[in-house]
Amino acid sequence: MPPPLIVRCNKKTVTALLCILLSHDYVKSFTVVEYVAHCAPRSCSGWRFYPGMSLCSKMDAAVFSDASSENIITRYDKEEDVNERDLTEIENSLRFSGVGRLYSNSEMIQSSSSENETPTKETIISRLSSATVAVIGLGGVGSWAAEALVRSGIGNIVLVDLDDICISNTNRQLHAMSSTVGIMKIDEMKRRLIDINPACNVTLVHDFVTVDNANAIIESLLPQLTVVIDAIDGMYEKTALILACVDNQIPIVTCGGAAGRRDPTKVVIDDLTKVQEDRLLFQVRKLMRQEHGFAKVALPEKGKKQRVRNWKILAVYSMEVQQKLGDLPLVSDSATSSFRTCDGALGTACFVTGTYGFVASSKVVEMIATGRLLVPKKRNRHR
């Protein structure tokens, strides 16, 4: 591939610059040049193009008459070619440099206790692009989480679900549109995620998580798997998935019930032992204590505080009291999450389910960017 062209111009549109390139015979037709990105450094204030790529937008040659072609195009001084790998790295940096700067500039974040210096922007981007995150359940929470991860530079995404998009998903699920009803959720999300970042590796697992297969699904993703986001809502399936991550020592962020809540500002994240106002996670926690070797929390003596030892399992939940709907149970379909109806008894809204997904993905990105993965505490199998 020829070396890139650096174009410096104060004209209003990219179209005029592309037409100037054509007029100087740097490229031969509309099909061999593509605008890559505005040059980030303030000292440049130019546009960078790479000949040999396909043109994404139609150019209006009439704009050329408004542009002066003198002294606005210069040949890049480097002689070596830009190969495909280099170009991918350049595009990756352009797409996600904002995320890299966000975490490399933070004085509060250190990459690990063993490092004395804050990681560079390039290090952050590299960590994110090499990580593998599994999003299990692509509904009202998982769909938003998956997109947030890809827009933050995560380079490898595994989507696990066996549900199709229903029209009643429209109020809360990112992929639900009139044109996508009936399409498998993970198929539509893959199309969307690759459109956001073509370099992202998206792996699909067409299956529901069950008590019987949860461990097998997690083990099949090893050793590449970095973190799991649990966005399913069946009590037993959720418990089985958490246990599979605990047994395989994979960090997990589990999400509680978002239905029956209106206030997105009440959504928080903390250790599973600290969860409040979430019946689904209460049931999961109780099951883990009673049947799976996790320590019970002793009641404190009167006037004294009891220190609760964290399980190092992060949970996203809301401090808002969940609404009730007549005599219906607070958590519908808590026994199983597979092949249930498209909409539950309690109402939902995208600004709440989306917040759950964003909070979960923000913690995952933070753990990966800073190099501080929270590995779950091992359970006591001899209890």
C-alpha positions in Angstrom: 0.0 0.0 0.0 1.4 3.5 -0.8 2.4 5.7 2.1 -0.4 7.8 3.5 -1.2 11.3 2.3 -1.3 14.1 4.8 -3.8 16.8 3.7 -3.8 20.2 5.5 -6.7 22.4 4.7 -9.2 24.7 6.5 -12.1 24.0 4.2 -15.4 22.9 5.6 -15.9 19.5 4.1 -14.0 16.3 3.5 -15.5 16.1 0.1 -13.5 19.1 -1.2 -10.3 17.5 0.0 -11.1 14.2 -1.7 -11.8 15.9 -4.9 -8.5 17.7 -4.7 -6.7 14.4 -4.3 -8.5 13.1 -7.4 -7.5 16.2 -9.4 -3.8 15.7 -8.5 -3.8 12.0 -9.7 -2.9 10.7 -6.3 -5.8 8.4 -6.7 -7.5 7.3 -9.9 -11.1 7.0 -9.1 -13.8 7.3 -6.4 -13.2 3.6 -5.4 -9.7 3.8 -4.1 -9.7 6.3 -1.3 -11.4 6.6 2.1 -11.4 9.2 4.7 -9.9 7.7 7.8 -10.1 10.3 10.6 -9.4 13.8 11.5 -5.8 14.1 12.8 -5.9 14.3 16.5 -2.8 16.5 17.4 -3.6 20.2 17.5 -0.5 21.1 15.6 -1.8 19.2 12.6 -5.5 20.1 12.1 -5.5 18.1 8.9 -7.0 15.1 7.4 -5.3 11.8 6.7 -6.1 9.5 3.8 -4.9 6.0 2.8 -5.0 5.3 -1.0 -6.1 1.8 -1.8 -9.1 1.6 0.5 -12.7 1.6 -0.6 -14.8 4.8 -0.7 -17.6 4.8 1.9 -19.4 8.0 0.9 -20.2 9.6 -2.5 -18.2 12.7 -3.3 -19.7 15.8 -4.8 -17.3 17.1 -7.5 -19.0 20.4 -7.5 -17.4 21.3 -4.2 -14.0 21.2 -5.8 -14.6 24.5 -7.5 -14.7 26.2 -4.1 -11.3 24.9 -3.0 -7.8 26.1 -3.7 -5.4 23.3 -4.6 -2.2 25.2 -3.9 0.0 24.1 -1.1 -2.5 21.9 0.7 -1.3 18.4 -0.2 2.1 17.0 1.0 3.5 13.6 0.6 4.2 11.7 3.9 8.0 11.6 4.3 8.2 7.9 5.4 9.1 5.6 2.6 7.9 2.3 4.1 4.5 1.0 3.2 1.6 0.8 5.6 0.7 -2.8 5.8 -2.7 -4.1 6.9 -1.7 -4.8 10.4 -0.3 -1.3 10.9 -3.5 0.1 9.4 -5.6 -1.9 11.9 -3.5 -0.6 14.8 -3.9 3.0 13.5 -7.6 2.7 13.2 -7.9 1.0 16.6 -5.9 3.9 18.1 -8.1 6.5 16.4 -11.3 4.8 17.5 -10.3 4.2 21.1 -7.7 6.8 22.0 -10.3 8.6 24.1 -10.7 5.6 26.3 -7.0 5.2 26.5 -6.5 8.8 27.6 -9.4 8.5 30.1 -7.7 5.7 32.1 -4.1 6.7 31.5 -4.8 10.3 32.8 -6.5 9.2 36.0 -4.5 9.9 39.1 -6.8 7.6 41.1 -6.1 4.5 39.0 -3.0 2.5 39.1 -2.5 -0.5 36.9 -1.5 -2.8 39.7 0.3 -2.8 43.0 3.5 -4.0 41.3 3.7 -1.1 38.9 4.9 2.4 39.9 3.7 4.3 36.9 0.3 4.8 35.4 0.0 2.9 32.2 0.2 4.8 28.9 -2.7 5.3 26.5 -1.2 2.7 24.2 -1.0 0.2 27.0 -4.6 0.7 27.9 -5.8 0.3 24.3 -3.7 -2.8 24.0 -5.1 -4.4 27.1 -8.6 -3.7 26.0 -8.1 -5.0 22.5 -6.5 -8.2 23.7 -9.2 -9.0 26.3 -12.0 -11.4 25.9 -15.3 -10.7 27.6 -18.4 -13.0 27.6 -21.8 -11.4 27.8 -24.3 -14.0 28.8 -27.9 -13.0 28.1 -28.5 -10.4 25.3 -31.7 -8.9 26.7 -32.4 -5.5 28.3 -29.2 -5.5 30.2 -26.8 -7.6 28.1 -27.5 -5.9 24.8 -26.4 -2.5 26.1 -23.4 -4.0 28.0 -22.1 -5.7 24.8 -22.3 -2.5 22.7 -20.6 -0.4 25.5 -17.8 -3.0 25.7 -17.1 -2.8 21.9 -17.3 1.0 21.9 -14.7 1.0 24.7 -12.2 -1.1 22.7 -12.7 -4.6 23.9 -11.3 -6.7 21.1 -12.9 -10.1 21.7 -16.6 -10.5 22.6 -18.5 -13.8 23.2 -22.3 -13.6 23.1 -24.3 -16.4 24.6 -28.1 -16.5 24.0 -30.7 -18.6 22.2 -33.6 -16.1 22.1 -35.0 -14.2 19.1 -36.0 -10.6 19.1 -39.7 -10.0 20.0 -41.7 -6.8 19.3 -42.3 -6.5 23.1 -38.5 -6.2 23.6 -38.7 -2.7 22.0 -39.0 -0.8 25.3 -35.7 -2.1 26.8 -33.5 -4.0 24.4 -30.9 -2.2 22.2 -31.3 -4.5 19.2 -35.1 -4.5 19.1 -36.4 -2.6 16.0 -39.2 -3.2 13.6 -36.7 -4.5 11.1 -35.1 -7.0 13.5 -38.2 -8.8 15.0 -37.7 -12.5 14.7 -33.9 -12.4 14.2 -31.8 -14.2 16.8 -30.5 -11.7 19.3 -26.8 -12.6 19.1 -26.9 -12.6 15.3 -28.2 -9.1 15.2 -25.8 -7.9 17.9 -22.9 -9.4 16.0 -23.8 -7.4 12.9 -24.1 -4.3 14.9 -20.9 -4.8 16.9 -18.8 -5.5 13.8 -20.2 -2.4 12.2 -18.9 -0.4 15.2 -15.5 -2.0 15.1 -14.7 -4.3 12.2 -11.6 -5.5 14.0 -13.5 -6.9 16.9 -13.7 -10.7 17.1 -17.3 -11.7 17.9 -18.0 -15.3 18.9 -21.6 -16.6 19.1 -22.8 -19.4 21.3 -26.4 -20.2 20.4 -27.5 -21.7 23.7 -29.3 -20.9 26.9 -27.3 -21.2 30.2 -28.8 -24.0 32.3 -27.7 -25.6 35.6 -26.4 -28.5 33.6 -24.3 -26.7 31.0 -23.1 -23.5 32.8 -19.7 -24.9 33.7 -19.2 -26.5 30.2 -19.9 -23.2 28.5 -17.4 -21.3 30.7 -14.7 -24.0 30.3 -15.2 -24.0 26.6 -14.1 -20.3 26.6 -10.9 -20.9 28.5 -8.1 -20.0 28.6 -8.8 -16.8 26.6 -11.7 -15.7 28.7 -11.0 -12.6 30.8 -14.3 -11.5 32.4 -17.9 -12.6 32.3 -21.0 -10.3 32.4 -24.0 -12.3 33.7 -27.2 -10.7 32.3 -29.6 -13.7 32.8 -32.5 -13.7 35.2 -33.2 -17.2 36.3 -32.3 -17.9 39.9 -30.9 -21.4 39.4 -29.1 -20.6 36.1 -27.6 -17.4 37.5 -26.3 -19.3 40.5 -24.9 -22.1 38.3 -23.1 -19.5 36.1 -21.6 -17.7 39.1 -20.4 -21.0 40.5 -18.8 -21.9 37.2 -16.9 -18.6 37.2 -15.9 -19.1 40.9 -14.6 -22.7 40.2 -12.7 -21.6 37.1 -11.4 -18.4 38.9 -12.9 -16.1 36.2 -14.0 -12.6 37.3 -17.7 -12.0 36.9 -20.1 -9.1 37.1 -23.6 -10.3 37.8 -26.7 -8.2 37.2 -29.8 -8.1 39.4 -33.4 -7.6 38.4 -34.2 -4.3 36.6 -37.9 -4.8 36.2 -40.3 -2.7 38.3 -37.9 0.1 38.7 -38.0 3.7 37.4 -35.0 5.5 38.7 -31.6 4.9 36.9 -29.8 7.0 39.5 -30.3 4.3 42.1 -28.3 1.7 40.3 -25.0 0.8 42.0 -22.4 -1.9 42.0 -20.9 -3.7 45.0 -20.0 -7.1 46.3 -22.8 -9.7 46.1 -22.7 -9.9 49.9 -23.7 -6.2 50.1 -26.7 -6.3 47.8 -29.9 -4.7 49.0 -33.5 -4.3 47.5 -33.0 -7.1 44.9 -35.1 -10.3 45.4 -33.4 -12.2 42.6 -29.9 -11.6 44.0 -31.2 -12.3 47.5 -32.4 -15.7 46.3 -29.1 -16.4 44.5 -27.1 -15.4 47.5 -29.2 -17.6 49.8 -28.8 -20.6 47.5 -25.1 -20.1 47.4 -24.9 -20.0 51.2 -27.2 -22.9 51.9 -26.1 -25.4 49.2 -22.8 -24.3 47.7 -20.4 -23.7 50.6 -20.4 -19.9 50.8 -20.1 -18.6 54.4 -23.2 -17.2 56.1 -23.0 -13.6 57.4 -23.3 -13.7 61.2 -25.7 -11.2 62.8 -23.9 -8.5 64.7 -24.3 -8.1 68.4 -26.4 -5.2 69.6 -24.4 -2.0 69.3 -21.6 -3.6 67.2 -20.9 -3.8 63.5 -20.3 -7.1 61.9 -17.7 -7.1 59.2 -18.9 -8.9 56.1 -16.2 -10.7 54.1 -16.6 -10.0 50.4 -17.0 -12.9 48.0 -15.2 -10.8 45.4 -18.3 -11.3 43.1 -19.4 -7.9 41.8 -23.2 -7.3 41.5 -25.1 -4.6 39.8 -28.4 -3.8 41.5 -30.7 -0.9 42.4 -31.4 0.7 45.8 -34.9 1.6 44.6 -37.6 -0.5 46.1 -39.0 -2.8 43.4 -42.6 -2.2 42.5 -45.3 -4.8 43.2 -48.1 -5.7 40.8 -51.1 -6.9 42.8 -50.6 -10.4 44.1 -48.0 -11.4 41.4 -44.6 -12.5 42.7 -41.9 -9.8 42.8 -39.6 -11.8 40.6 -41.5 -13.5 37.8 -40.0 -16.6 36.2 -37.2 -16.7 38.8 -37.0 -20.5 38.6 -36.0 -20.6 35.0 -34.9 -18.2 32.3 -35.2 -20.4 29.2 -38.1 -20.2 26.8 -40.1 -17.8 28.9 -42.5 -15.2 27.6 -41.1 -12.1 25.9 -42.3 -9.7 28.6 -42.5 -10.2 32.4 -45.3 -9.2 34.8 -43.4 -6.1 35.9 -42.8 -3.1 33.7 -39.3 -2.1 32.4 -37.7 0.9 30.7 -34.5 1.2 28.7 -33.1 3.9 30.8 -33.0 1.5 33.7 -32.0 -1.7 31.9 -29.4 0.3 29.9 -27.9 1.7 33.1 -27.5 -1.8 34.5 -25.6 -2.7 31.3 -23.5 0.4 31.4 -22.5 0.0 35.0 -21.5 -3.6 34.5 -19.5 -2.8 31.4 -17.8 0.2 33.0 -16.5 -2.0 35.8 -15.3 -4.6 33.3 -13.5 -1.9 31.2 -12.0 -0.5 34.4 -10.7 -3.8 35.6 -9.1 -4.6 32.3 -7.7 -1.1 31.6 -6.1 -0.9 35.1 -4.9 -4.6 35.1 -6.8 -5.2 38.4 -9.1 -8.1 37.8 -11.2 -9.1 40.7 -11.0 -12.9 41.0 -13.8 -14.5 43.0 -13.1 -16.0 46.3 -13.0 -19.8 46.3 -15.9 -21.6 47.9 -15.6 -24.1 50.8 -16.6 -27.4 49.2 -16.4 -29.3 52.6 -19.2 -27.5 54.3 
